[in-house]
Amino acid sequence: MDNESILRQFEEIEKKVESLIEVNKSLEATNLELRNKIKRLEEELQGKVEAENNYAEERALIRSKIDSLLVRLEDIAKAE
């Protein structure tokens, strides 16, 4: 192999390495975006879970009050 051939091979290797570095940077940026999106979606999900739990508690409280009122009405109806 002559020097010129070796230099061309090194240039090709350099180009491939630079290309791989660019691909790696792009993938790292995409990965960061996806991690941020996952974090945001997890926070949204947590908020929705909390809202659903609050709704279930409210519903149970309302149900309890309605049941209590129905019992009182039945007691009043029996007393008459």
C-alpha positions in Angstrom: 0.0 0.0 0.0 1.3 3.4 -0.8 0.9 6.5 1.4 -1.8 8.0 -0.8 -4.0 4.9 -0.4 -3.5 4.9 3.4 -4.3 8.6 3.6 -7.5 8.1 1.6 -8.5 5.3 4.0 -7.9 7.5 7.0 -10.0 10.3 5.4 -12.8 7.8 4.8 -12.5 6.6 8.4 -12.6 10.2 9.6 -15.7 10.9 7.6 -17.4 7.9 9.0 -16.4 8.8 12.5 -17.7 12.3 12.0 -20.9 10.9 10.6 -21.3 8.6 13.6 -20.6 11.5 16.0 -23.4 13.6 14.3 -25.8 10.6 14.5 -24.9 10.2 18.1 -25.5 13.9 18.9 -28.9 13.7 17.1 -29.9 10.6 19.0 -28.8 12.2 22.3 -31.0 15.2 21.6 -33.9 13.0 20.6 -33.4 11.0 23.8 -33.4 14.1 25.9 -36.6 15.3 24.3 -38.2 11.9 24.9 -37.1 11.9 28.5 -38.6 15.3 29.0 -41.8 14.3 27.3 -42.0 11.2 29.5 -41.5 13.3 32.6 -44.2 15.8 31.5 -46.6 12.9 30.7 -45.9 11.3 34.1 -46.6 14.5 35.9 -49.9 14.9 33.9 -50.9 11.4 34.7 -50.2 11.9 38.4 -52.3 15.0 38.3 -55.2 13.1 36.7 -54.8 10.3 39.2 -55.1 12.8 42.0 -58.1 14.4 40.4 -59.7 11.0 40.0 -59.0 10.2 43.6 -60.5 13.5 44.7 -63.6 12.8 42.6 -64.0 9.4 44.1 -63.7 10.8 47.6 -66.3 13.6 46.8 -68.6 11.0 45.3 -68.3 8.8 48.4 -69.0 11.8 50.7 -72.0 12.8 48.7 -73.3 9.2 48.7 -72.8 9.1 52.4 -74.8 12.3 52.9 -77.6 11.1 50.6 -77.8 7.8 52.5 -77.9 9.7 55.8 -80.7 11.9 54.6 -82.6 8.9 53.3 -82.3 7.2 56.7 -83.6 10.3 58.4 -86.5 10.5 56.0 -87.4 6.9 56.7 -87.2 7.5 60.4 -89.6 10.5 60.0 -91.9 8.5 57.8 -92.0 5.6 60.4 -92.6 8.1 63.3 -95.8 9.4 61.6 
